[in-house]
Amino acid sequence: MESIAQRLLRVREASGLGTKVLSEACGLSGSHVRMIESGDVKHPDLRTLEKIAATTGVPVEWLAFGAGECPADDVIRAARAAHAGAPAEVLHAVTDAERGAA
C-alpha cells in the first residue's frame, strides 16, 4: 500500500503542479509539502490533507488512508484547472493532445 508521501507525490505529479504552486494554492508552506512528500511528516493533520485534496480533486480519504481509488489523471487535471479558473474544455483539449488525439 502506498504511503501518504507516495500518494501526495502521485497526485501532485498527475495534476501537473510543482511543489511551490501546490503549496501556494493550498495555503501551505512549500517546505511543509516537501516534508510530507519526502516522508519526514508521516501523519499530516487532517486540515492539511483536506486542503491538498480540495486543490487536487482527490478524496481526502484516499489521500490520508489510501481508501478507495485515486481518480484518473484527467480528473485530477480538471480539478487543477477548476482551481486555477481555467475552462475544463481547454484542459481536456490539452489532455487529448498529450495523448496524441489532437
FITI-837728 format. One record per residue: residue number from 1; residue in three letters; x, y, z of N, C-alpha, C, CB in turn. Coordinates in nm, 2 decimals. Glycine has a CB too. Example, Ala and Ser with C-alpha at 12.3 -4.5 7.8 and 13.67 -1.06 7.14 Angstrom:
<nulums>
<nulum k="1" r="ALA" n_xx="1.32" n_yy="-0.57" n_zz="0.78" ca_xx="1.23" ca_yy="-0.45" ca_zz="0.78" c_xx="1.32" c_yy="-0.33" c_zz="0.78" cb_xx="1.13" cb_yy="-0.45" cb_zz="0.90"/>
<nulum k="2" r="SER" n_xx="1.28" n_yy="-0.22" n_zz="0.71" ca_xx="1.37" ca_yy="-0.11" ca_zz="0.71" c_xx="1.29" c_yy="0.00" c_zz="0.79" cb_xx="1.41" cb_yy="-0.06" cb_zz="0.57"/>
</nulums>
This chain:
<nulums>
<nulum k="1" r="MET" n_xx="0.08" n_yy="-0.12" n_zz="0.00" ca_xx="0.00" ca_yy="0.00" ca_zz="0.00" c_xx="0.09" c_yy="0.12" c_zz="0.00" cb_xx="-0.10" cb_yy="0.00" cb_zz="0.12"/>
<nulum k="2" r="GLU" n_xx="0.05" n_yy="0.22" n_zz="-0.08" ca_xx="0.12" ca_yy="0.35" ca_zz="-0.08" c_xx="0.12" c_yy="0.42" c_zz="0.05" cb_xx="0.07" cb_yy="0.43" cb_zz="-0.20"/>
<nulum k="3" r="SER" n_xx="0.22" n_yy="0.50" n_zz="0.08" ca_xx="0.22" ca_yy="0.59" ca_zz="0.19" c_xx="0.16" c_yy="0.72" c_zz="0.15" cb_xx="0.37" cb_yy="0.61" cb_zz="0.25"/>
<nulum k="4" r="ILE" n_xx="0.13" n_yy="0.80" n_zz="0.25" ca_xx="0.08" ca_yy="0.94" ca_zz="0.23" c_xx="0.18" c_yy="1.01" c_zz="0.14" cb_xx="0.05" cb_yy="1.02" cb_zz="0.36"/>
<nulum k="5" r="ALA" n_xx="0.30" n_yy="1.00" n_zz="0.16" ca_xx="0.41" ca_yy="1.06" ca_zz="0.08" c_xx="0.40" c_yy="1.02" c_zz="-0.06" cb_xx="0.55" cb_yy="1.03" cb_zz="0.14"/>
<nulum k="6" r="GLN" n_xx="0.38" n_yy="0.89" n_zz="-0.09" ca_xx="0.37" ca_yy="0.84" ca_zz="-0.23" c_xx="0.24" c_yy="0.89" c_zz="-0.29" cb_xx="0.38" cb_yy="0.69" cb_zz="-0.23"/>
<nulum k="7" r="ARG" n_xx="0.13" n_yy="0.89" n_zz="-0.22" ca_xx="0.00" ca_yy="0.93" ca_zz="-0.28" c_xx="0.01" c_yy="1.08" c_zz="-0.31" cb_xx="-0.11" cb_yy="0.91" cb_zz="-0.18"/>
<nulum k="8" r="LEU" n_xx="0.07" n_yy="1.16" n_zz="-0.22" ca_xx="0.08" ca_yy="1.31" ca_zz="-0.25" c_xx="0.17" c_yy="1.33" c_zz="-0.37" cb_xx="0.14" cb_yy="1.38" cb_zz="-0.12"/>
<nulum k="9" r="LEU" n_xx="0.28" n_yy="1.27" n_zz="-0.38" ca_xx="0.37" ca_yy="1.28" ca_zz="-0.50" c_xx="0.29" c_yy="1.24" c_zz="-0.62" cb_xx="0.49" cb_yy="1.20" cb_zz="-0.48"/>
<nulum k="10" r="ARG" n_xx="0.22" n_yy="1.13" n_zz="-0.62" ca_xx="0.15" ca_yy="1.08" ca_zz="-0.73" c_xx="0.04" c_yy="1.18" c_zz="-0.78" cb_xx="0.08" cb_yy="0.95" cb_zz="-0.70"/>
<nulum k="11" r="VAL" n_xx="-0.03" n_yy="1.24" n_zz="-0.69" ca_xx="-0.14" ca_yy="1.33" ca_zz="-0.72" c_xx="-0.08" c_yy="1.47" c_zz="-0.77" cb_xx="-0.24" cb_yy="1.35" cb_zz="-0.61"/>
<nulum k="12" r="ARG" n_xx="0.03" n_yy="1.51" n_zz="-0.70" ca_xx="0.09" ca_yy="1.64" ca_zz="-0.74" c_xx="0.14" c_yy="1.63" c_zz="-0.88" cb_xx="0.20" cb_yy="1.68" cb_zz="-0.64"/>
<nulum k="13" r="GLU" n_xx="0.21" n_yy="1.52" n_zz="-0.91" ca_xx="0.26" ca_yy="1.50" ca_zz="-1.05" c_xx="0.15" c_yy="1.49" c_zz="-1.15" cb_xx="0.35" cb_yy="1.38" cb_zz="-1.05"/>
<nulum k="14" r="ALA" n_xx="0.04" n_yy="1.41" n_zz="-1.12" ca_xx="-0.07" ca_yy="1.40" ca_zz="-1.21" c_xx="-0.14" c_yy="1.53" c_zz="-1.24" cb_xx="-0.17" cb_yy="1.30" cb_zz="-1.15"/>
<nulum k="15" r="SER" n_xx="-0.14" n_yy="1.62" n_zz="-1.13" ca_xx="-0.20" ca_yy="1.75" ca_zz="-1.15" c_xx="-0.12" c_yy="1.84" c_zz="-1.23" cb_xx="-0.23" cb_yy="1.81" cb_zz="-1.02"/>
<nulum k="16" r="GLY" n_xx="0.01" n_yy="1.81" n_zz="-1.25" ca_xx="0.10" ca_yy="1.90" ca_zz="-1.32" c_xx="0.15" c_yy="2.02" c_zz="-1.24" cb_xx="0.03" cb_yy="1.95" cb_zz="-1.45"/>
<nulum k="17" r="LEU" n_xx="0.12" n_yy="2.01" n_zz="-1.11" ca_xx="0.16" ca_yy="2.13" ca_zz="-1.03" c_xx="0.30" c_yy="2.10" c_zz="-0.97" cb_xx="0.06" cb_yy="2.15" cb_zz="-0.92"/>
<nulum k="18" r="GLY" n_xx="0.38" n_yy="2.20" n_zz="-0.96" ca_xx="0.50" ca_yy="2.20" ca_zz="-0.88" c_xx="0.48" c_yy="2.21" c_zz="-0.74" cb_xx="0.60" cb_yy="2.30" cb_zz="-0.93"/>
<nulum k="19" r="THR" n_xx="0.57" n_yy="2.18" n_zz="-0.66" ca_xx="0.55" ca_yy="2.19" ca_zz="-0.51" c_xx="0.52" c_yy="2.33" c_zz="-0.47" cb_xx="0.68" cb_yy="2.14" cb_zz="-0.44"/>
<nulum k="20" r="LYS" n_xx="0.58" n_yy="2.43" n_zz="-0.53" ca_xx="0.56" ca_yy="2.57" ca_zz="-0.49" c_xx="0.41" c_yy="2.61" c_zz="-0.52" cb_xx="0.66" cb_yy="2.66" cb_zz="-0.56"/>
<nulum k="21" r="VAL" n_xx="0.37" n_yy="2.57" n_zz="-0.64" ca_xx="0.24" ca_yy="2.61" ca_zz="-0.69" c_xx="0.13" c_yy="2.54" c_zz="-0.60" cb_xx="0.22" cb_yy="2.58" cb_zz="-0.84"/>
<nulum k="22" r="LEU" n_xx="0.15" n_yy="2.41" n_zz="-0.58" ca_xx="0.05" ca_yy="2.34" ca_zz="-0.50" c_xx="0.05" c_yy="2.40" c_zz="-0.35" cb_xx="0.09" cb_yy="2.19" cb_zz="-0.49"/>
<nulum k="23" r="SER" n_xx="0.16" n_yy="2.42" n_zz="-0.30" ca_xx="0.16" ca_yy="2.47" ca_zz="-0.16" c_xx="0.10" c_yy="2.61" c_zz="-0.15" cb_xx="0.31" cb_yy="2.48" cb_zz="-0.11"/>
<nulum k="24" r="GLU" n_xx="0.12" n_yy="2.70" n_zz="-0.25" ca_xx="0.06" ca_yy="2.83" ca_zz="-0.25" c_xx="-0.09" c_yy="2.82" c_zz="-0.27" cb_xx="0.12" cb_yy="2.92" cb_zz="-0.36"/>
<nulum k="25" r="ALA" n_xx="-0.14" n_yy="2.73" n_zz="-0.36" ca_xx="-0.28" ca_yy="2.71" ca_zz="-0.38" c_xx="-0.35" c_yy="2.65" c_zz="-0.26" cb_xx="-0.30" cb_yy="2.61" cb_zz="-0.50"/>
<nulum k="26" r="CYS" n_xx="-0.28" n_yy="2.58" n_zz="-0.18" ca_xx="-0.34" ca_yy="2.52" ca_zz="-0.05" c_xx="-0.32" c_yy="2.61" c_zz="0.07" cb_xx="-0.27" cb_yy="2.38" cb_zz="-0.03"/>
<nulum k="27" r="GLY" n_xx="-0.24" n_yy="2.71" n_zz="0.05" ca_xx="-0.21" ca_yy="2.80" ca_zz="0.17" c_xx="-0.12" c_yy="2.73" c_zz="0.27" cb_xx="-0.34" cb_yy="2.83" cb_zz="0.24"/>
<nulum k="28" r="LEU" n_xx="-0.03" n_yy="2.65" n_zz="0.21" ca_xx="0.07" ca_yy="2.58" ca_zz="0.30" c_xx="0.21" c_yy="2.63" c_zz="0.26" cb_xx="0.06" cb_yy="2.43" cb_zz="0.28"/>
<nulum k="29" r="SER" n_xx="0.31" n_yy="2.61" n_zz="0.34" ca_xx="0.45" ca_yy="2.64" ca_zz="0.30" c_xx="0.50" c_yy="2.53" c_zz="0.21" cb_xx="0.54" cb_yy="2.66" cb_zz="0.43"/>
<nulum k="30" r="GLY" n_xx="0.59" n_yy="2.57" n_zz="0.12" ca_xx="0.65" ca_yy="2.47" ca_zz="0.03" c_xx="0.73" c_yy="2.37" c_zz="0.10" cb_xx="0.74" cb_yy="2.55" cb_zz="-0.07"/>
<nulum k="31" r="SER" n_xx="0.79" n_yy="2.41" n_zz="0.21" ca_xx="0.87" ca_yy="2.32" ca_zz="0.29" c_xx="0.78" c_yy="2.21" c_zz="0.35" cb_xx="0.96" cb_yy="2.39" cb_zz="0.39"/>
<nulum k="32" r="HIS" n_xx="0.66" n_yy="2.25" n_zz="0.40" ca_xx="0.57" ca_yy="2.15" ca_zz="0.46" c_xx="0.53" c_yy="2.05" c_zz="0.36" cb_xx="0.45" cb_yy="2.22" cb_zz="0.52"/>
<nulum k="33" r="VAL" n_xx="0.49" n_yy="2.09" n_zz="0.24" ca_xx="0.45" ca_yy="2.00" ca_zz="0.13" c_xx="0.57" c_yy="1.91" c_zz="0.10" cb_xx="0.40" cb_yy="2.07" cb_zz="0.01"/>
<nulum k="34" r="ARG" n_xx="0.69" n_yy="1.96" n_zz="0.09" ca_xx="0.81" ca_yy="1.88" ca_zz="0.06" c_xx="0.83" c_yy="1.78" c_zz="0.17" cb_xx="0.93" cb_yy="1.97" cb_zz="0.04"/>
<nulum k="35" r="MET" n_xx="0.81" n_yy="1.82" n_zz="0.29" ca_xx="0.84" ca_yy="1.73" ca_zz="0.41" c_xx="0.73" c_yy="1.61" c_zz="0.41" cb_xx="0.83" cb_yy="1.81" cb_zz="0.54"/>
<nulum k="36" r="ILE" n_xx="0.61" n_yy="1.64" n_zz="0.37" ca_xx="0.51" ca_yy="1.53" ca_zz="0.36" c_xx="0.55" c_yy="1.44" c_zz="0.25" cb_xx="0.37" cb_yy="1.59" cb_zz="0.33"/>
<nulum k="37" r="GLU" n_xx="0.59" n_yy="1.50" n_zz="0.13" ca_xx="0.63" ca_yy="1.41" ca_zz="0.01" c_xx="0.75" c_yy="1.33" c_zz="0.04" cb_xx="0.65" cb_yy="1.50" cb_zz="-0.11"/>
<nulum k="38" r="SER" n_xx="0.84" n_yy="1.38" n_zz="0.12" ca_xx="0.96" ca_yy="1.30" ca_zz="0.15" c_xx="0.94" c_yy="1.20" c_zz="0.26" cb_xx="1.07" cb_yy="1.40" cb_zz="0.19"/>
<nulum k="39" r="GLY" n_xx="0.83" n_yy="1.21" n_zz="0.33" ca_xx="0.80" ca_yy="1.12" ca_zz="0.44" c_xx="0.85" c_yy="1.16" c_zz="0.57" cb_xx="0.87" cb_yy="0.98" cb_zz="0.41"/>
<nulum k="40" r="ASP" n_xx="0.91" n_yy="1.29" n_zz="0.58" ca_xx="0.95" ca_yy="1.34" ca_zz="0.70" c_xx="0.84" c_yy="1.37" c_zz="0.80" cb_xx="1.04" cb_yy="1.47" cb_zz="0.68"/>
<nulum k="41" r="VAL" n_xx="0.72" n_yy="1.41" n_zz="0.74" ca_xx="0.60" ca_yy="1.42" ca_zz="0.81" c_xx="0.51" c_yy="1.30" c_zz="0.77" cb_xx="0.52" cb_yy="1.56" cb_zz="0.78"/>
<nulum k="42" r="LYS" n_xx="0.50" n_yy="1.21" n_zz="0.86" ca_xx="0.43" ca_yy="1.08" ca_zz="0.83" c_xx="0.28" c_yy="1.09" c_zz="0.86" cb_xx="0.49" cb_yy="0.97" cb_zz="0.92"/>
<nulum k="43" r="HIS" n_xx="0.24" n_yy="1.18" n_zz="0.95" ca_xx="0.10" ca_yy="1.20" ca_zz="0.98" c_xx="0.06" c_yy="1.34" c_zz="0.98" cb_xx="0.07" cb_yy="1.14" cb_zz="1.12"/>
<nulum k="44" r="PRO" n_xx="0.04" n_yy="1.40" n_zz="0.86" ca_xx="0.00" ca_yy="1.54" ca_zz="0.85" c_xx="-0.14" c_yy="1.55" c_zz="0.91" cb_xx="0.00" cb_yy="1.59" cb_zz="0.70"/>
<nulum k="45" r="ASP" n_xx="-0.17" n_yy="1.67" n_zz="0.96" ca_xx="-0.30" ca_yy="1.69" ca_zz="1.02" c_xx="-0.41" c_yy="1.69" c_zz="0.91" cb_xx="-0.31" cb_yy="1.82" cb_zz="1.10"/>
<nulum k="46" r="LEU" n_xx="-0.53" n_yy="1.66" n_zz="0.96" ca_xx="-0.65" ca_yy="1.64" ca_zz="0.87" c_xx="-0.67" c_yy="1.77" c_zz="0.79" cb_xx="-0.77" cb_yy="1.61" cb_zz="0.94"/>
<nulum k="47" r="ARG" n_xx="-0.66" n_yy="1.89" n_zz="0.85" ca_xx="-0.69" ca_yy="2.01" ca_zz="0.78" c_xx="-0.59" c_yy="2.03" c_zz="0.66" cb_xx="-0.67" cb_yy="2.13" cb_zz="0.87"/>
<nulum k="48" r="THR" n_xx="-0.46" n_yy="1.99" n_zz="0.68" ca_xx="-0.36" ca_yy="2.00" ca_zz="0.57" c_xx="-0.41" c_yy="1.91" c_zz="0.46" cb_xx="-0.22" cb_yy="1.96" cb_zz="0.62"/>
<nulum k="49" r="LEU" n_xx="-0.44" n_yy="1.78" n_zz="0.49" ca_xx="-0.48" ca_yy="1.69" ca_zz="0.39" c_xx="-0.61" c_yy="1.73" c_zz="0.32" cb_xx="-0.50" cb_yy="1.55" cb_zz="0.45"/>
<nulum k="50" r="GLU" n_xx="-0.70" n_yy="1.80" n_zz="0.39" ca_xx="-0.83" ca_yy="1.85" ca_zz="0.33" c_xx="-0.79" c_yy="1.96" c_zz="0.23" cb_xx="-0.92" cb_yy="1.90" cb_zz="0.44"/>
<nulum k="51" r="LYS" n_xx="-0.70" n_yy="2.04" n_zz="0.26" ca_xx="-0.66" ca_yy="2.15" ca_zz="0.17" c_xx="-0.60" c_yy="2.09" c_zz="0.04" cb_xx="-0.56" cb_yy="2.25" cb_zz="0.23"/>
<nulum k="52" r="ILE" n_xx="-0.51" n_yy="2.00" n_zz="0.06" ca_xx="-0.45" ca_yy="1.93" ca_zz="-0.06" c_xx="-0.55" c_yy="1.86" c_zz="-0.14" cb_xx="-0.34" cb_yy="1.84" cb_zz="-0.01"/>
<nulum k="53" r="ALA" n_xx="-0.64" n_yy="1.78" n_zz="-0.08" ca_xx="-0.74" ca_yy="1.71" ca_zz="-0.15" c_xx="-0.83" c_yy="1.80" c_zz="-0.23" cb_xx="-0.82" cb_yy="1.62" cb_zz="-0.05"/>
<nulum k="54" r="ALA" n_xx="-0.87" n_yy="1.91" n_zz="-0.17" ca_xx="-0.97" ca_yy="2.00" ca_zz="-0.23" c_xx="-0.90" c_yy="2.07" c_zz="-0.35" cb_xx="-1.01" cb_yy="2.11" cb_zz="-0.14"/>
<nulum k="55" r="THR" n_xx="-0.77" n_yy="2.10" n_zz="-0.34" ca_xx="-0.70" ca_yy="2.16" ca_zz="-0.45" c_xx="-0.67" c_yy="2.07" c_zz="-0.57" cb_xx="-0.57" cb_yy="2.22" cb_zz="-0.40"/>
<nulum k="56" r="THR" n_xx="-0.65" n_yy="1.94" n_zz="-0.54" ca_xx="-0.61" ca_yy="1.84" ca_zz="-0.64" c_xx="-0.73" c_yy="1.76" c_zz="-0.69" cb_xx="-0.51" cb_yy="1.75" cb_zz="-0.59"/>
<nulum k="57" r="GLY" n_xx="-0.84" n_yy="1.77" n_zz="-0.62" ca_xx="-0.96" ca_yy="1.70" ca_zz="-0.66" c_xx="-0.97" c_yy="1.55" c_zz="-0.63" cb_xx="-0.98" cb_yy="1.71" cb_zz="-0.80"/>
<nulum k="58" r="VAL" n_xx="-0.89" n_yy="1.51" n_zz="-0.53" ca_xx="-0.89" ca_yy="1.37" ca_zz="-0.48" c_xx="-0.97" c_yy="1.36" c_zz="-0.35" cb_xx="-0.74" cb_yy="1.31" cb_zz="-0.47"/>
<nulum k="59" r="PRO" n_xx="-1.03" n_yy="1.24" n_zz="-0.32" ca_xx="-1.09" ca_yy="1.23" ca_zz="-0.20" c_xx="-0.99" c_yy="1.23" c_zz="-0.08" cb_xx="-1.17" cb_yy="1.10" cb_zz="-0.19"/>
<nulum k="60" r="VAL" n_xx="-1.03" n_yy="1.30" n_zz="0.02" ca_xx="-0.93" ca_yy="1.31" ca_zz="0.14" c_xx="-0.91" c_yy="1.18" c_zz="0.20" cb_xx="-0.99" cb_yy="1.41" cb_zz="0.24"/>
<nulum k="61" r="GLU" n_xx="-1.01" n_yy="1.09" n_zz="0.19" ca_xx="-0.99" ca_yy="0.95" ca_zz="0.25" c_xx="-0.89" c_yy="0.88" c_zz="0.17" cb_xx="-1.13" cb_yy="0.88" cb_zz="0.24"/>
<nulum k="62" r="TRP" n_xx="-0.88" n_yy="0.90" n_zz="0.04" ca_xx="-0.78" ca_yy="0.83" ca_zz="-0.04" c_xx="-0.64" c_yy="0.89" c_zz="0.00" cb_xx="-0.81" cb_yy="0.84" cb_zz="-0.19"/>
<nulum k="63" r="LEU" n_xx="-0.63" n_yy="1.02" n_zz="0.00" ca_xx="-0.51" ca_yy="1.08" ca_zz="0.03" c_xx="-0.45" c_yy="1.04" c_zz="0.17" cb_xx="-0.52" cb_yy="1.24" cb_zz="0.02"/>
<nulum k="64" r="ALA" n_xx="-0.54" n_yy="1.04" n_zz="0.27" ca_xx="-0.50" ca_yy="1.02" ca_zz="0.41" c_xx="-0.47" c_yy="0.87" c_zz="0.43" cb_xx="-0.61" cb_yy="1.06" cb_zz="0.50"/>
<nulum k="65" r="PHE" n_xx="-0.56" n_yy="0.78" n_zz="0.38" ca_xx="-0.55" ca_yy="0.64" ca_zz="0.42" c_xx="-0.54" c_yy="0.54" c_zz="0.30" cb_xx="-0.68" cb_yy="0.61" cb_zz="0.49"/>
<nulum k="66" r="GLY" n_xx="-0.55" n_yy="0.59" n_zz="0.18" ca_xx="-0.55" ca_yy="0.50" ca_zz="0.06" c_xx="-0.68" c_yy="0.43" c_zz="0.04" cb_xx="-0.43" cb_yy="0.40" cb_zz="0.08"/>
<nulum k="67" r="ALA" n_xx="-0.78" n_yy="0.48" n_zz="0.11" ca_xx="-0.92" ca_yy="0.42" ca_zz="0.10" c_xx="-0.98" c_yy="0.45" c_zz="-0.04" cb_xx="-1.01" cb_yy="0.46" cb_zz="0.21"/>
<nulum k="68" r="GLY" n_xx="-1.03" n_yy="0.35" n_zz="-0.10" ca_xx="-1.10" ca_yy="0.37" ca_zz="-0.23" c_xx="-0.99" c_yy="0.38" c_zz="-0.34" cb_xx="-1.18" cb_yy="0.50" cb_zz="-0.23"/>
<nulum k="69" r="GLU" n_xx="-1.02" n_yy="0.45" n_zz="-0.45" ca_xx="-0.93" ca_yy="0.46" ca_zz="-0.56" c_xx="-0.90" c_yy="0.60" c_zz="-0.59" cb_xx="-0.99" cb_yy="0.39" cb_zz="-0.68"/>
<nulum k="70" r="CYS" n_xx="-0.78" n_yy="0.62" n_zz="-0.64" ca_xx="-0.74" ca_yy="0.76" ca_zz="-0.68" c_xx="-0.81" c_yy="0.79" c_zz="-0.81" cb_xx="-0.58" cb_yy="0.77" cb_zz="-0.70"/>
<nulum k="71" r="PRO" n_xx="-0.86" n_yy="0.91" n_zz="-0.82" ca_xx="-0.92" ca_yy="0.95" ca_zz="-0.95" c_xx="-0.82" c_yy="0.94" c_zz="-1.07" cb_xx="-0.98" cb_yy="1.09" cb_zz="-0.94"/>
<nulum k="72" r="ALA" n_xx="-0.87" n_yy="0.92" n_zz="-1.19" ca_xx="-0.79" ca_yy="0.92" ca_zz="-1.30" c_xx="-0.71" c_yy="1.05" c_zz="-1.32" cb_xx="-0.87" cb_yy="0.89" cb_zz="-1.43"/>
<nulum k="73" r="ASP" n_xx="-0.60" n_yy="1.05" n_zz="-1.39" ca_xx="-0.52" ca_yy="1.17" ca_zz="-1.41" c_xx="-0.60" c_yy="1.28" c_zz="-1.47" cb_xx="-0.40" cb_yy="1.14" cb_zz="-1.49"/>
<nulum k="74" r="ASP" n_xx="-0.69" n_yy="1.25" n_zz="-1.56" ca_xx="-0.76" ca_yy="1.36" ca_zz="-1.63" c_xx="-0.86" c_yy="1.43" c_zz="-1.53" cb_xx="-0.83" cb_yy="1.31" cb_zz="-1.75"/>
<nulum k="75" r="VAL" n_xx="-0.91" n_yy="1.35" n_zz="-1.44" ca_xx="-1.00" ca_yy="1.41" ca_zz="-1.33" c_xx="-0.92" c_yy="1.50" c_zz="-1.24" cb_xx="-1.07" cb_yy="1.30" cb_zz="-1.25"/>
<nulum k="76" r="ILE" n_xx="-0.80" n_yy="1.46" n_zz="-1.21" ca_xx="-0.71" ca_yy="1.54" ca_zz="-1.13" c_xx="-0.67" c_yy="1.67" c_zz="-1.20" cb_xx="-0.58" cb_yy="1.46" cb_zz="-1.09"/>
<nulum k="77" r="ARG" n_xx="-0.64" n_yy="1.66" n_zz="-1.33" ca_xx="-0.61" ca_yy="1.78" ca_zz="-1.41" c_xx="-0.73" c_yy="1.87" c_zz="-1.42" cb_xx="-0.56" cb_yy="1.74" cb_zz="-1.55"/>
<nulum k="78" r="ALA" n_xx="-0.85" n_yy="1.82" n_zz="-1.43" ca_xx="-0.97" ca_yy="1.90" ca_zz="-1.44" c_xx="-0.99" c_yy="1.98" c_zz="-1.31" cb_xx="-1.09" cb_yy="1.82" cb_zz="-1.47"/>
<nulum k="79" r="ALA" n_xx="-0.96" n_yy="1.91" n_zz="-1.20" ca_xx="-0.97" ca_yy="1.98" ca_zz="-1.07" c_xx="-0.87" c_yy="2.09" c_zz="-1.06" cb_xx="-0.95" cb_yy="1.88" cb_zz="-0.95"/>
<nulum k="80" r="ARG" n_xx="-0.75" n_yy="2.07" n_zz="-1.11" ca_xx="-0.65" ca_yy="2.17" ca_zz="-1.11" c_xx="-0.69" c_yy="2.29" c_zz="-1.19" cb_xx="-0.52" cb_yy="2.12" cb_zz="-1.16"/>
<nulum k="81" r="ALA" n_xx="-0.75" n_yy="2.26" n_zz="-1.31" ca_xx="-0.80" ca_yy="2.37" ca_zz="-1.40" c_xx="-0.91" c_yy="2.45" c_zz="-1.33" cb_xx="-0.84" cb_yy="2.31" cb_zz="-1.53"/>
<nulum k="82" r="ALA" n_xx="-1.00" n_yy="2.38" n_zz="-1.27" ca_xx="-1.11" ca_yy="2.45" ca_zz="-1.20" c_xx="-1.06" c_yy="2.53" c_zz="-1.09" cb_xx="-1.21" cb_yy="2.34" cb_zz="-1.14"/>
<nulum k="83" r="HIS" n_xx="-0.96" n_yy="2.48" n_zz="-1.02" ca_xx="-0.90" ca_yy="2.56" ca_zz="-0.91" c_xx="-0.83" c_yy="2.69" c_zz="-0.96" cb_xx="-0.80" cb_yy="2.48" cb_zz="-0.83"/>
<nulum k="84" r="ALA" n_xx="-0.77" n_yy="2.67" n_zz="-1.08" ca_xx="-0.70" ca_yy="2.78" ca_zz="-1.14" c_xx="-0.79" c_yy="2.88" c_zz="-1.22" cb_xx="-0.59" cb_yy="2.73" cb_zz="-1.23"/>
<nulum k="85" r="GLY" n_xx="-0.91" n_yy="2.83" n_zz="-1.24" ca_xx="-1.01" ca_yy="2.92" ca_zz="-1.31" c_xx="-1.00" c_yy="2.89" c_zz="-1.46" cb_xx="-0.98" cb_yy="3.06" cb_zz="-1.28"/>
<nulum k="86" r="ALA" n_xx="-0.93" n_yy="2.80" n_zz="-1.51" ca_xx="-0.92" ca_yy="2.77" ca_zz="-1.65" c_xx="-1.04" c_yy="2.68" c_zz="-1.69" cb_xx="-0.79" cb_yy="2.69" cb_zz="-1.69"/>
<nulum k="87" r="PRO" n_xx="-1.10" n_yy="2.71" n_zz="-1.81" ca_xx="-1.21" ca_yy="2.63" ca_zz="-1.85" c_xx="-1.17" c_yy="2.48" c_zz="-1.87" cb_xx="-1.27" cb_yy="2.68" cb_zz="-1.98"/>
<nulum k="88" r="ALA" n_xx="-1.26" n_yy="2.39" n_zz="-1.82" ca_xx="-1.23" ca_yy="2.25" ca_zz="-1.83" c_xx="-1.22" c_yy="2.21" c_zz="-1.98" cb_xx="-1.35" cb_yy="2.17" cb_zz="-1.77"/>
<nulum k="89" r="GLU" n_xx="-1.29" n_yy="2.27" n_zz="-2.07" ca_xx="-1.27" ca_yy="2.23" ca_zz="-2.22" c_xx="-1.13" c_yy="2.25" c_zz="-2.26" cb_xx="-1.37" cb_yy="2.32" cb_zz="-2.30"/>
<nulum k="90" r="VAL" n_xx="-1.07" n_yy="2.36" n_zz="-2.22" ca_xx="-0.93" ca_yy="2.38" ca_zz="-2.26" c_xx="-0.84" c_yy="2.27" c_zz="-2.20" cb_xx="-0.88" cb_yy="2.52" cb_zz="-2.21"/>
<nulum k="91" r="LEU" n_xx="-0.86" n_yy="2.24" n_zz="-2.08" ca_xx="-0.78" ca_yy="2.13" ca_zz="-2.01" c_xx="-0.80" c_yy="2.00" c_zz="-2.09" cb_xx="-0.82" cb_yy="2.12" cb_zz="-1.87"/>
<nulum k="92" r="HIS" n_xx="-0.92" n_yy="1.97" n_zz="-2.12" ca_xx="-0.94" ca_yy="1.84" ca_zz="-2.19" c_xx="-0.88" c_yy="1.84" c_zz="-2.33" cb_xx="-1.09" cb_yy="1.81" cb_zz="-2.21"/>
<nulum k="93" r="ALA" n_xx="-0.88" n_yy="1.95" n_zz="-2.40" ca_xx="-0.81" ca_yy="1.96" ca_zz="-2.53" c_xx="-0.66" c_yy="1.94" c_zz="-2.51" cb_xx="-0.83" cb_yy="2.10" cb_zz="-2.59"/>
<nulum k="94" r="VAL" n_xx="-0.60" n_yy="1.99" n_zz="-2.40" ca_xx="-0.46" ca_yy="1.97" ca_zz="-2.38" c_xx="-0.44" c_yy="1.82" c_zz="-2.34" cb_xx="-0.41" cb_yy="2.06" cb_zz="-2.26"/>
<nulum k="95" r="THR" n_xx="-0.53" n_yy="1.77" n_zz="-2.26" ca_xx="-0.51" ca_yy="1.62" ca_zz="-2.23" c_xx="-0.52" c_yy="1.54" c_zz="-2.35" cb_xx="-0.62" cb_yy="1.58" cb_zz="-2.13"/>
<nulum k="96" r="ASP" n_xx="-0.61" n_yy="1.56" n_zz="-2.44" ca_xx="-0.62" ca_yy="1.49" ca_zz="-2.56" c_xx="-0.50" c_yy="1.50" c_zz="-2.65" cb_xx="-0.75" cb_yy="1.53" cb_zz="-2.64"/>
<nulum k="97" r="ALA" n_xx="-0.45" n_yy="1.62" n_zz="-2.66" ca_xx="-0.32" ca_yy="1.65" ca_zz="-2.73" c_xx="-0.21" c_yy="1.57" c_zz="-2.67" cb_xx="-0.29" cb_yy="1.80" cb_zz="-2.74"/>
<nulum k="98" r="GLU" n_xx="-0.20" n_yy="1.56" n_zz="-2.54" ca_xx="-0.09" ca_yy="1.49" ca_zz="-2.48" c_xx="-0.10" c_yy="1.34" c_zz="-2.51" cb_xx="-0.10" cb_yy="1.51" cb_zz="-2.32"/>
<nulum k="99" r="ARG" n_xx="-0.22" n_yy="1.29" n_zz="-2.53" ca_xx="-0.24" ca_yy="1.15" ca_zz="-2.57" c_xx="-0.23" c_yy="1.13" c_zz="-2.72" cb_xx="-0.38" cb_yy="1.11" cb_zz="-2.52"/>
<nulum k="100" r="GLY" n_xx="-0.20" n_yy="1.23" n_zz="-2.79" ca_xx="-0.19" ca_yy="1.22" ca_zz="-2.94" c_xx="-0.32" c_yy="1.21" c_zz="-3.01" cb_xx="-0.11" cb_yy="1.09" cb_zz="-2.96"/>
<nulum k="101" r="ALA" n_xx="-0.43" n_yy="1.26" n_zz="-2.95" ca_xx="-0.56" ca_yy="1.25" ca_zz="-3.02" c_xx="-0.59" c_yy="1.39" c_zz="-3.08" cb_xx="-0.66" cb_yy="1.21" cb_zz="-2.92"/>
<nulum k="102" r="ALA" n_xx="-0.50" n_yy="1.48" n_zz="-3.08" ca_xx="-0.53" ca_yy="1.61" ca_zz="-3.13" c_xx="-0.55" c_yy="1.61" c_zz="-3.28" cb_xx="-0.42" cb_yy="1.71" cb_zz="-3.10"/>
</nulums>
